[in-house]
Amino acid sequence: MRDRLRGLFGRGDDPRPPEPESASSVAAAAAARIDVRGSGGATDDAATAAGLDDLRTVVRAAGADLPTVISSRVRHVEDQLRQVSRTVVAQGASTEQRYLFQAIVGDYVPTPVRTYRSLPPEDRTPDSATTRSLAAQLDVVAETVEDMHEQIRSGAIAELSAHGRFLQGRLGEGDPGLRLPGAGS
């Protein structure tokens, strides 16, 4: 009851007023509640990270079933995907980019690897046609991941540039007296 009265009348044990929330903490809380990055957001980011861990487990479990050329290419793609994953989270990505990213992690890499592992050992030699086919598929995936990563980064740069132009148009050039000596603009 005492706590309830203190809450009603604003009397607490601490005589100082509560600290106001900073703009960045308010923005971070809003971003956590409302995902502005695209479809799925943090939930999908966590699922994709788990998918990357599953992909790593599949590759490691395959061990001797995968020739070195395949194992190294899958690990290269996985490394690329982890880098893209950080960019997707940090800079955001479009719904299409997120969907493609999730499809690559959940299907485009693990499915052909599982299919390859199900083939007889004589079809899984380092110089077999099936090995070359899988290697070519992994090369296409690696190129796609690289292109997607560049699109996400350039999209963020374009968005930042557009925001800068908006601010410059809205606020003007600013006060020349506030510029640091030697600063370009």
Buried (B, 14 or more C-beta within 10 A) or exposed (E): EEEEEEEEEEEEEEEEEEEEEEEEEEEEEEEEEEBEBBBBBEEBBEBBBEBBEEBBEBBEEBEEBBBEBBBBBBBBBBEBBBEBBEBBBEBBBBEEBBBBBBEBBBEBBBEBBEEBBEBEEEEBEEEBEBBEEBBEBBEEBBEBBBEBBEBBBEBBEEEEEEEEEEEEEEEEEEEEEEEEEEEEE
